[in-house]
Amino acid sequence: MYKFLLFLTASALPGVAAAQSADSDPAEAALAEIVERQDAARQPVELPDGRATQPVTLDAATITVTATGLGTTIQSTGQAVVVIDRKEIEQVQGADITRVLQRTPGLSLSRNGGAGSFTGVNLRGANAEQLLVLVDGVRVADPASPSGGFDFGNLLTGTVGKLDLLRGSNSTIWGSDAIGGVLDIATCGGSGVQGSFEYGARDTRFAQAAGGLETGALALGLTGSWFATDGFSAAANGTEPDGFEQFALGGSVFADVTDQLEVFAHANWSEGTLDIDGFAAPSFTLGDTAETQDTRRLWGDVGFAYYGNDLTLRAAYSMADTERDNFDPAAGSAPTFASDGHSERVQLRGEYRVLGGLSVAFGGEREWTAYSTSFNAREETGISGAYVQLGWVMGRLAAHIGSRIDDHDIFGTKTSFGADVSYGLGSDWRVRASVGEGFKAPTLFQLLSDFGNPRLRPEESTSFDIGIEQGQRGRGTHLALTAFRRDSADLIAFVSCFGATGGLCTDRPFGTYANTASARAQGIEAEAGIAVAEGFRLSAVYSLIDAEDRISGNELARRPRHSATLFADYEAAFGLRLGADLRLVSDSFDNAANSIRLDNYAVFDLRAAMPVSDVFEVFGRVENLFAENYQTAAGYASPGRGAFIGVRAAM
């Protein structure tokens, strides 16, 4: 039933899909209004060369929420931030969000098979679960996961309107999990309706639709997507295809109570079924199995925002729930494993402009998390936190310094510190630097399961970076070079109790968790974009990351030392758009012992799009054109060559 609804919606929508911007998305428009009000309130500052400061031209690509928790321009923070809007997401094409994320520096990933399979994203060499992921400001990691991370395999592009990625530790603003960085995903918004449908390799079908209505003080939005594929064998040595199907819906409401007070609500739901390969007897090696996994996710929030001339407030209650059921036909119809992770949060964020460019940002929240599995009864805990940050933006200078305190029901108190500075050099150049502390609270599984250790301390990190940048991403000439380093301590690892006695091993014969590890990641990130000719743009990102286990001296698993993405886009005067992406990744090790190597690889994609009328656009692409055979996790296959074609429409 789901697929027929999406087919009907996508095929009925006329018009060429337009990029989401601050002018069309209610949430982005509100953020832009805040920044514009604050900028307009400041007196022009005379610069050494005689020029006066001018307000920044704002759109969805210049506003970030990951740096301060409320809207600010990328140029007004010293932290390393990349924003990717809906237009670029549609240019890349397809449902796979990782093909878009690979256009950001400092990022690598691993995946256990095809679409829908577990996908972890490593940022600047951090563990995948050390990246805080938000959807419309709601934390969406699964509390029932042993490590508490977010699975990007279940996140498709159909409902995504914008990606806002901060690289570096920032627990001062965001609290737990923000060790590697912060990713905020905004769902589609804006007025009008648009949709698309594509079909391609491995009988893959992807339909997406979004609609919005703005009538005076009220704005409503609805998004939906359906994805299905026969897939390929997740096990590299397998022959049986492993498919994936997912249906997702999202909605938003914004209502102006007064000129300065707005109430809002978001809701997102998805349900998917994935075929998985396992470790069947008698060999217990990875191979074809008939197992499946059902995943149901629900998250959303409700709250209000106040936009005054000097004071901005945003308060919300949010909830996220993830349920998983694994099935094995050989074991009967009942789930072989089930889990449920649940979190609720109340929070308040605010910013007060004291005088001119001086402002004070502040906030506080309380989060409750709970989990249960087939083998573990329901357990729960909570954490409270509060922060304050001073900001100064005047002329070419922007600086912030802040501190935070958190109190966890089990491990106690943790403090965090952060600061950043950005300074304009003229000719659209600026230098920036930041230092930040991060921490990650132990998960409920690590604390209270049969393997748990209630004496665990939080993982913690200190990171700093320094960079120089010219221009803005995706416009004119853009150049950026950043050097970074992050030191992490008290990392939580599983410790075997085989042959051990006493202590926690007394009633945990198979092992437990302990704060035994420390790591260091350092390197260089480079970005470049040049308008070569009218309508023709070349861009590239490159990362050199040295990620090391400080105890053993080994390289951290699945962290390639070198990675780069080169992409080119051309648009002809008559509307034809052509593009290509080349992803280059060096070799790495699959395990902590550095005994299993993952080979280097290069994946080349081609794409094209062409409007056929004022209302329709056709598009297509070839992924992995040269059929590169590669693995991002040992034993698991990756997709070969695949061709796809589709149609997009909007009004």
Rosetta blueprint (number, residue, H / E / L):
1 M L
2 Y H
3 K H
4 F H
5 L H
6 L H
7 F H
8 L H
9 T H
10 A H
11 S H
12 A L
13 L L
14 P L
15 G L
16 V L
17 A L
18 A L
19 A L
20 Q L
21 S L
22 A L
23 D L
24 S L
25 D L
26 P H
27 A H
28 E H
29 A H
30 A H
31 L H
32 A H
33 E H
34 I H
35 V H
36 E H
37 R H
38 Q H
39 D H
40 A H
41 A H
42 R L
43 Q L
44 P L
45 V L
46 E E
47 L L
48 P L
49 D L
50 G L
51 R L
52 A E
53 T L
54 Q L
55 P L
56 V L
57 T L
58 L L
59 D L
60 A L
61 A L
62 T L
63 I E
64 T E
65 V L
66 T L
67 A L
68 T L
69 G L
70 L L
71 G L
72 T E
73 T E
74 I H
75 Q H
76 S H
77 T L
78 G L
79 Q L
80 A E
81 V E
82 V E
83 V E
84 I E
85 D E
86 R H
87 K H
88 E H
89 I H
90 E H
91 Q H
92 V H
93 Q L
94 G L
95 A L
96 D E
97 I L
98 T H
99 R H
100 V H
101 L H
102 Q L
103 R L
104 T L
105 P L
106 G L
107 L E
108 S E
109 L E
110 S E
111 R E
112 N L
113 G L
114 G L
115 A L
116 G L
117 S L
118 F L
119 T E
120 G E
121 V E
122 N E
123 L E
124 R L
125 G L
126 A L
127 N L
128 A H
129 E H
130 Q H
131 L E
132 L E
133 V E
134 L E
135 V E
136 D L
137 G L
138 V E
139 R E
140 V L
141 A L
142 D L
143 P L
144 A L
145 S L
146 P L
147 S L
148 G L
149 G L
150 F L
151 D L
152 F H
153 G H
154 N H
155 L L
156 L E
157 T H
158 G H
159 T H
160 V E
161 G E
162 K E
163 L E
164 D E
165 L E
166 L E
167 R E
168 G L
169 S L
170 N L
171 S H
172 T H
173 I H
174 W H
175 G L
176 S L
177 D L
178 A L
179 I L
180 G L
181 G E
182 V E
183 L E
184 D E
185 I E
186 A E
187 T E
188 C L
189 G L
190 G L
191 S L
192 G E
193 V E
194 Q E
195 G E
196 S E
197 F E
198 E E
199 Y E
200 G E
201 A H
202 R H
203 D H
204 T E
205 R E
206 F E
207 A E
208 Q E
209 A E
210 A E
211 G E
212 G E
213 L E
214 E E
215 T E
216 G L
217 A L
218 L E
219 A E
220 L E
221 G E
222 L E
223 T E
224 G E
225 S E
226 W E
227 F E
228 A E
229 T E
230 D E
231 G E
232 F E
233 S L
234 A L
235 A E
236 A L
237 N L
238 G L
239 T L
240 E L
241 P L
242 D E
243 G E
244 F E
245 E E
246 Q E
247 F E
248 A E
249 L E
250 G E
251 G E
252 S E
253 V E
254 F E
255 A E
256 D E
257 V L
258 T L
259 D L
260 Q L
261 L E
262 E E
263 V E
264 F E
265 A E
266 H E
267 A E
268 N E
269 W E
270 S E
271 E E
272 G E
273 T E
274 L E
275 D E
276 I E
277 D E
278 G E
279 F E
280 A E
281 A L
282 P L
283 S L
284 F L
285 T E
286 L E
287 G E
288 D E
289 T E
290 A E
291 E E
292 T E
293 Q E
294 D E
295 T E
296 R E
297 R E
298 L E
299 W E
300 G E
301 D E
302 V E
303 G E
304 F E
305 A E
306 Y E
307 Y E
308 G L
309 N L
310 D L
311 L E
312 T E
313 L E
314 R E
315 A E
316 A E
317 Y E
318 S E
319 M E
320 A E
321 D E
322 T E
323 E E
324 R E
325 D E
326 N E
327 F E
328 D L
329 P H
330 A H
331 A H
332 G L
333 S L
334 A L
335 P L
336 T L
337 F E
338 A E
339 S E
340 D E
341 G E
342 H E
343 S E
344 E E
345 R E
346 V E
347 Q E
348 L E
349 R E
350 G E
351 E E
352 Y E
353 R E
354 V E
355 L E
356 G L
357 G L
358 L E
359 S E
360 V E
361 A E
362 F E
363 G E
364 G E
365 E E
366 R E
367 E E
368 W E
369 T E
370 A E
371 Y E
372 S E
373 T E
374 S L
375 F L
376 N L
377 A L
378 R L
379 E E
380 E E
381 T E
382 G E
383 I E
384 S E
385 G E
386 A E
387 Y E
388 V E
389 Q E
390 L E
391 G E
392 W E
393 V E
394 M E
395 G L
396 R L
397 L E
398 A E
399 A E
400 H E
401 I E
402 G E
403 S E
404 R E
405 I E
406 D E
407 D E
408 H E
409 D L
410 I L
411 F L
412 G E
413 T E
414 K E
415 T E
416 S E
417 F E
418 G E
419 A E
420 D E
421 V E
422 S E
423 Y E
424 G E
425 L E
426 G E
427 S L
428 D L
429 W E
430 R E
431 V E
432 R E
433 A E
434 S E
435 V E
436 G E
437 E E
438 G E
439 F E
440 K E
441 A L
442 P L
443 T L
444 L H
445 F H
446 Q H
447 L H
448 L H
449 S L
450 D L
451 F L
452 G L
453 N L
454 P L
455 R L
456 L L
457 R L
458 P L
459 E E
460 E E
461 S E
462 T E
463 S E
464 F E
465 D E
466 I E
467 G E
468 I E
469 E E
470 Q E
471 G L
472 Q L
473 R L
474 G L
475 R L
476 G L
477 T L
478 H E
479 L E
480 A E
481 L E
482 T E
483 A E
484 F E
485 R E
486 R E
487 D E
488 S E
489 A E
490 D E
491 L E
492 I E
493 A E
494 F E
495 V E
496 S L
497 C L
498 F L
499 G L
500 A L
501 T L
502 G L
503 G H
504 L H
505 C H
506 T H
507 D L
508 R L
509 P L
510 F L
511 G L
512 T E
513 Y E
514 A E
515 N E
516 T E
517 A E
518 S E
519 A E
520 R E
521 A E
522 Q E
523 G E
524 I E
525 E E
526 A E
527 E E
528 A E
529 G E
530 I E
531 A E
532 V E
533 A E
534 E L
535 G L
536 F E
537 R E
538 L E
539 S E
540 A E
541 V E
542 Y E
543 S E
544 L E
545 I E
546 D E
547 A E
548 E E
549 D E
550 R L
551 I L
552 S L
553 G L
554 N L
555 E E
556 L L
557 A L
558 R L
559 R L
560 P L
561 R L
562 H E
563 S E
564 A E
565 T E
566 L E
567 F E
568 A E
569 D E
570 Y E
571 E E
572 A L
573 A L
574 F L
575 G L
576 L L
577 R E
578 L E
579 G E
580 A E
581 D E
582 L E
583 R E
584 L E
585 V E
586 S L
587 D L
588 S E
589 F E
590 D L
591 N L
592 A L
593 A L
594 N L
595 S L
596 I L
597 R E
598 L E
599 D L
600 N L
601 Y E
602 A E
603 V E
604 F E
605 D E
606 L E
607 R E
608 A E
609 A E
610 M E
611 P E
612 V L
613 S L
614 D L
615 V L
616 F E
617 E E
618 V E
619 F E
620 G E
621 R E
622 V E
623 E E
624 N L
625 L L
626 F L
627 A L
628 E L
629 N L
630 Y L
631 Q L
632 T L
633 A L
634 A L
635 G L
636 Y E
637 A L
638 S L
639 P L
640 G L
641 R L
642 G E
643 A E
644 F E
645 I E
646 G E
647 V E
648 R E
649 A E
650 A E
651 M L
